[in-house]
Amino acid sequence: MTYEGFAYIYDHLMEHAPYESWIEFTETMISKNKKQAKTVLDLGCGTGEVSLRLAHSGYEVTGVDYSSDMLSCALDKMYTQRTSVTWIKQDITELAGFHDIDVCLSYCDVMNYIQNETAIEAIFSRVYDSLTEGGLFMFDVHDMDYANKYLIGHTFAEVTEDISYIWDCEVGQVNEMLHYMTFFQREGHHYIRFDEMHRQKLYERHRLEDLLYKIGFTKIEFYLDFNAEKVISSEQGERVFIVAKK
Protein backbone atom coordinates (compact mmCIF):
# COMPACT_ATOMS: atom_id res chain seq x y z
CA MET A 1 0.00 0.00 0.00
CA THR A 2 1.42 3.39 -0.99
CA TYR A 3 -1.31 5.71 0.41
CA GLU A 4 -0.41 8.33 -2.24
CA GLY A 5 -2.63 11.43 -1.69
CA PHE A 6 -4.03 9.91 1.49
CA ALA A 7 -0.68 10.49 3.22
CA TYR A 8 -1.11 14.25 3.03
CA ILE A 9 -4.38 14.34 4.93
CA TYR A 10 -3.60 11.43 7.24
CA ASP A 11 -2.47 13.63 10.13
CA HIS A 12 -5.60 15.74 9.89
CA LEU A 13 -7.77 12.63 10.08
CA MET A 14 -5.68 11.24 12.97
CA GLU A 15 -5.45 14.45 14.98
CA HIS A 16 -7.38 12.89 17.87
CA ALA A 17 -5.53 9.57 17.77
CA PRO A 18 -4.16 8.53 21.20
CA TYR A 19 -0.48 8.83 20.30
CA GLU A 20 0.49 9.71 23.86
CA SER A 21 -1.19 6.51 25.04
CA TRP A 22 0.93 4.49 22.61
CA ILE A 23 4.04 6.21 23.97
CA GLU A 24 3.05 5.67 27.59
CA PHE A 25 2.30 2.00 26.94
CA THR A 26 5.64 1.57 25.15
CA GLU A 27 7.68 3.15 27.91
CA THR A 28 5.80 1.20 30.58
CA MET A 29 6.59 -2.07 28.82
CA ILE A 30 10.22 -1.06 28.37
CA SER A 31 10.51 -0.23 32.06
CA LYS A 32 8.84 -3.50 32.98
CA ASN A 33 10.93 -5.72 30.70
CA LYS A 34 14.12 -4.01 29.55
CA LYS A 35 15.26 -1.00 31.52
CA GLN A 36 18.31 -0.17 29.35
CA ALA A 37 16.57 0.08 25.95
CA LYS A 38 18.11 2.69 23.64
CA THR A 39 17.32 1.69 20.05
CA VAL A 40 13.77 1.52 18.67
CA LEU A 41 12.59 0.24 15.29
CA ASP A 42 9.12 1.53 14.30
CA LEU A 43 7.56 -0.66 11.60
CA GLY A 44 4.86 0.95 9.48
CA CYS A 45 5.78 4.31 10.97
CA GLY A 46 3.51 6.30 8.65
CA THR A 47 3.94 10.03 9.07
CA GLY A 48 6.18 9.48 12.07
CA GLU A 49 4.08 10.53 15.03
CA VAL A 50 5.16 7.69 17.29
CA SER A 51 8.76 7.71 16.03
CA LEU A 52 9.17 11.43 16.63
CA ARG A 53 7.70 11.30 20.12
CA LEU A 54 10.07 8.50 21.08
CA ALA A 55 13.00 10.42 19.60
CA HIS A 56 12.06 13.41 21.76
CA SER A 57 12.16 11.04 24.74
CA GLY A 58 15.78 10.23 23.98
CA TYR A 59 15.60 6.95 22.05
CA GLU A 60 17.57 6.28 18.87
CA VAL A 61 14.67 5.68 16.49
CA THR A 62 14.46 4.24 12.98
CA GLY A 63 11.12 4.49 11.19
CA VAL A 64 10.35 2.03 8.41
CA ASP A 65 7.50 2.38 5.93
CA TYR A 66 6.78 1.33 2.35
CA SER A 67 5.08 4.61 1.43
CA SER A 68 7.38 7.33 0.11
CA ASP A 69 4.61 9.88 0.68
CA MET A 70 4.22 8.93 4.32
CA LEU A 71 7.99 9.11 4.84
CA SER A 72 8.11 12.50 3.12
CA CYS A 73 5.56 13.84 5.60
CA ALA A 74 7.56 12.32 8.47
CA LEU A 75 10.78 13.92 7.20
CA ASP A 76 9.16 17.36 6.98
CA LYS A 77 7.94 17.08 10.56
CA MET A 78 11.34 15.94 11.75
CA TYR A 79 12.99 19.07 10.35
CA THR A 80 10.28 21.28 11.81
CA GLN A 81 10.63 19.69 15.24
CA ARG A 82 14.43 19.71 15.09
CA THR A 83 14.86 16.15 16.20
CA SER A 84 16.52 13.12 14.63
CA VAL A 85 14.98 9.92 13.27
CA THR A 86 16.36 7.65 10.57
CA TRP A 87 13.70 7.01 7.91
CA ILE A 88 13.91 3.93 5.67
CA LYS A 89 11.65 2.88 2.81
CA GLN A 90 11.24 -0.87 3.05
CA ASP A 91 8.60 -3.58 2.85
CA ILE A 92 8.40 -4.88 6.41
CA THR A 93 7.74 -8.42 5.13
CA GLU A 94 11.28 -8.21 3.74
CA LEU A 95 12.81 -6.38 6.69
CA ALA A 96 16.60 -6.48 6.49
CA GLY A 97 19.73 -4.72 7.66
CA PHE A 98 18.94 -4.36 11.37
CA HIS A 99 20.81 -5.93 14.27
CA ASP A 100 20.84 -5.66 18.06
CA ILE A 101 17.67 -3.53 18.19
CA ASP A 102 16.34 -3.15 21.74
CA VAL A 103 12.67 -2.56 20.90
CA CYS A 104 10.70 -3.16 17.74
CA LEU A 105 7.15 -1.85 17.62
CA SER A 106 4.32 -1.66 15.11
CA TYR A 107 1.19 0.24 16.09
CA CYS A 108 -2.12 1.49 14.72
CA ASP A 109 -3.10 -1.96 13.34
CA VAL A 110 -0.24 -2.15 10.84
CA MET A 111 -0.27 -5.94 11.22
CA ASN A 112 -3.91 -6.04 10.12
CA TYR A 113 -2.75 -4.84 6.71
CA ILE A 114 -0.64 -7.98 6.31
CA GLN A 115 -2.81 -10.25 4.22
CA ASN A 116 -1.85 -13.77 5.25
CA GLU A 117 -0.13 -15.80 7.96
CA THR A 118 2.85 -16.57 5.75
CA ALA A 119 3.66 -12.87 5.52
CA ILE A 120 2.99 -12.37 9.23
CA GLU A 121 5.39 -15.20 10.04
CA ALA A 122 8.02 -13.64 7.77
CA ILE A 123 7.74 -10.35 9.65
CA PHE A 124 7.96 -12.07 13.04
CA SER A 125 11.05 -13.96 11.91
CA ARG A 126 12.80 -10.85 10.59
CA VAL A 127 11.92 -8.89 13.72
CA TYR A 128 13.31 -11.70 15.86
CA ASP A 129 16.57 -11.65 13.91
CA SER A 130 16.78 -7.86 14.26
CA LEU A 131 16.40 -7.82 18.05
CA THR A 132 19.10 -8.12 20.66
CA GLU A 133 18.79 -10.91 23.22
CA GLY A 134 16.03 -9.88 25.60
CA GLY A 135 14.68 -7.42 23.04
CA LEU A 136 10.98 -6.58 22.89
CA PHE A 137 8.50 -6.74 20.03
CA MET A 138 5.26 -4.81 20.61
CA PHE A 139 2.35 -4.50 18.20
CA ASP A 140 -1.40 -4.06 18.20
CA VAL A 141 -4.26 -5.49 16.15
CA HIS A 142 -8.02 -5.05 16.00
CA ASP A 143 -9.87 -7.26 18.42
CA MET A 144 -11.74 -9.67 16.13
CA ASP A 145 -15.02 -9.63 18.06
CA TYR A 146 -14.99 -5.84 18.34
CA ALA A 147 -14.37 -5.44 14.61
CA ASN A 148 -17.20 -7.80 13.74
CA LYS A 149 -19.66 -6.04 16.07
CA TYR A 150 -18.75 -2.38 15.76
CA LEU A 151 -16.84 -1.85 12.50
CA ILE A 152 -18.00 -4.27 9.82
CA GLY A 153 -21.38 -3.26 8.39
CA HIS A 154 -21.18 0.29 9.69
CA THR A 155 -20.73 3.67 8.03
CA PHE A 156 -18.75 6.53 9.56
CA ALA A 157 -18.55 10.14 8.41
CA GLU A 158 -17.05 13.46 9.41
CA VAL A 159 -17.50 16.92 7.93
CA THR A 160 -15.05 19.75 8.56
CA GLU A 161 -14.32 22.97 6.71
CA ASP A 162 -11.22 21.61 4.98
CA ILE A 163 -11.70 17.84 4.79
CA SER A 164 -14.73 15.58 4.88
CA TYR A 165 -15.04 11.84 4.47
CA ILE A 166 -17.46 8.94 4.25
CA TRP A 167 -16.14 5.56 5.39
CA ASP A 168 -17.98 2.29 4.78
CA CYS A 169 -16.61 -0.81 6.49
CA GLU A 170 -17.74 -4.02 4.78
CA VAL A 171 -17.08 -7.71 5.16
CA GLY A 172 -14.50 -9.19 2.81
CA GLN A 173 -13.36 -12.77 2.56
CA VAL A 174 -12.83 -14.97 5.62
CA ASN A 175 -11.71 -12.84 8.60
CA GLU A 176 -11.32 -9.78 6.41
CA MET A 177 -12.77 -6.30 6.38
CA LEU A 178 -12.76 -3.78 3.56
CA HIS A 179 -12.68 -0.04 4.14
CA TYR A 180 -14.17 2.06 1.34
CA MET A 181 -13.41 5.74 1.93
CA THR A 182 -14.37 8.81 -0.04
CA PHE A 183 -12.60 12.08 0.81
CA PHE A 184 -13.38 15.66 -0.11
CA GLN A 185 -10.42 17.99 0.39
CA ARG A 186 -10.79 21.74 0.08
CA GLU A 187 -8.57 23.51 -2.42
CA GLY A 188 -9.43 27.19 -2.69
CA HIS A 189 -13.15 27.51 -3.40
CA HIS A 190 -13.47 23.91 -4.55
CA TYR A 191 -13.32 20.43 -3.08
CA ILE A 192 -11.27 17.67 -4.64
CA ARG A 193 -12.66 14.16 -4.30
CA PHE A 194 -10.55 11.03 -4.08
CA ASP A 195 -11.30 7.48 -3.04
CA GLU A 196 -9.38 4.83 -1.09
CA MET A 197 -9.95 1.13 -0.46
CA HIS A 198 -8.04 -0.46 2.41
CA ARG A 199 -8.07 -4.20 3.06
CA GLN A 200 -7.43 -5.53 6.57
CA LYS A 201 -7.13 -9.08 7.84
CA LEU A 202 -8.43 -10.04 11.27
CA TYR A 203 -6.21 -12.42 13.21
CA GLU A 204 -7.09 -14.67 16.11
CA ARG A 205 -4.84 -14.04 19.07
CA HIS A 206 -3.91 -17.66 19.61
CA ARG A 207 -2.64 -17.90 16.00
CA LEU A 208 -0.41 -14.87 16.48
CA GLU A 209 0.80 -16.33 19.76
CA ASP A 210 1.54 -19.69 18.11
CA LEU A 211 3.53 -18.02 15.32
CA LEU A 212 5.56 -15.95 17.78
CA TYR A 213 6.46 -19.03 19.81
CA LYS A 214 7.28 -20.90 16.60
CA ILE A 215 9.77 -18.18 15.64
CA GLY A 216 11.47 -18.40 19.04
CA PHE A 217 9.99 -15.66 21.25
CA THR A 218 10.01 -16.93 24.82
CA LYS A 219 7.58 -14.66 26.66
CA ILE A 220 4.32 -13.42 25.15
CA GLU A 221 1.78 -11.25 26.97
CA PHE A 222 -1.58 -9.72 25.98
CA TYR A 223 -2.92 -6.29 26.89
CA LEU A 224 -6.07 -4.39 25.97
CA ASP A 225 -6.76 -0.78 25.00
CA PHE A 226 -3.50 0.74 26.30
CA ASN A 227 -3.99 -0.76 29.76
CA ALA A 228 -0.67 -1.98 31.15
CA GLU A 229 -2.33 -4.73 33.19
CA LYS A 230 -1.74 -8.12 31.58
CA VAL A 231 -4.88 -10.03 30.52
CA ILE A 232 -5.65 -13.58 29.50
CA SER A 233 -5.96 -14.06 25.76
CA SER A 234 -9.74 -14.53 25.83
CA GLU A 235 -10.59 -11.15 27.38
CA GLN A 236 -12.08 -8.64 24.96
CA GLY A 237 -11.44 -5.02 24.14
CA GLU A 238 -11.20 -2.72 21.14
CA ARG A 239 -7.48 -2.99 20.48
CA VAL A 240 -5.24 -5.91 21.44
CA PHE A 241 -1.60 -5.29 22.32
CA ILE A 242 0.89 -8.14 22.14
CA VAL A 243 4.32 -7.89 23.79
CA ALA A 244 6.83 -10.61 22.93
CA LYS A 245 10.32 -10.98 24.38
CA LYS A 246 13.25 -12.60 22.60
Order of alpha helices (4+ residues) and beta strands (2+ residues): alpha-alpha-beta-alpha-beta-alpha-beta-beta-alpha-beta-alpha-beta-beta-beta-beta-alpha-beta-beta
